Amino acid sequence: MNKIFPQGDAESNTAAGGKARPGEEGCGPFCCSRRGACLSAFLMLVLAMLATLLAVATILGRPPRIPGTQSCVTMTNRTGFLCHDRRHCIPAHGVCDGILTCPYGEDEDERLCRDVPRSLPSFLLAYCGDPASWIYSDQKCDGTNNCGDCSDELSPVTACPPCGPGWWRCTPTVFKYCSCIPRVLCQDHVQHCSDWSDEYVCPGP
């Protein structure tokens, strides 16, 4: 003869140590039927949070791509442009020359180079005897006629120090130079000074 057992509700079965089947009452919205599945879901959530934090840190840690206004002094003791990483100091004439020199390329930023020279910081500029003409500030007093009228090398527009040890002082016959010529040009059998001193007096480099 078959025995008939009274049917208990889900709560009594659970209280007695029975497992509630999926969909039955007594299982909250965050319960898991398997412990391994809960652990995997938790690990995935932690990894997603770490990835998000890493992405935010990377974005915030990158220097802003804005025109720089920091001046610096290069290793050759000339005016330079300080990159946003504050480690690289590039020559002033390297700004807006079409070549990305700073690690993040801010020396060629569109806002910095869109209307040269008006868009350039003043420390990068030097003006010639003709105010309409300009050069980069590190091209002043470099021994070369960058302005075309030597106003970047000679007074009264520019006060430059005397010729350095690598130069020979004379009146050049070459348009490229103003009051000195490089000593490497001395005794090369070509006249570079109006008095020929580069060939008969200058001892060479």
Buried (B, 14 or more C-beta within 10 A) or exposed (E): EEEEEEEEEBEEBBEEEEEBEEEBEBBEEEEEEEEEEEEEEEEEEEEEEEEEEEEEEEEEEEBEEEBBEEBBEBEEEBBBBBBBEEEBBBBBBBBBBEEEBBEBEBBBBEEBBEEEBEBBBEBBBBBBBEEEBBBBBBBBBBBBBBBEBBBBBBEEBBEBEEBEEEBBEBEBBBEEBBBBBBBEBBBEEEBBBEEEBBBEEBEEE
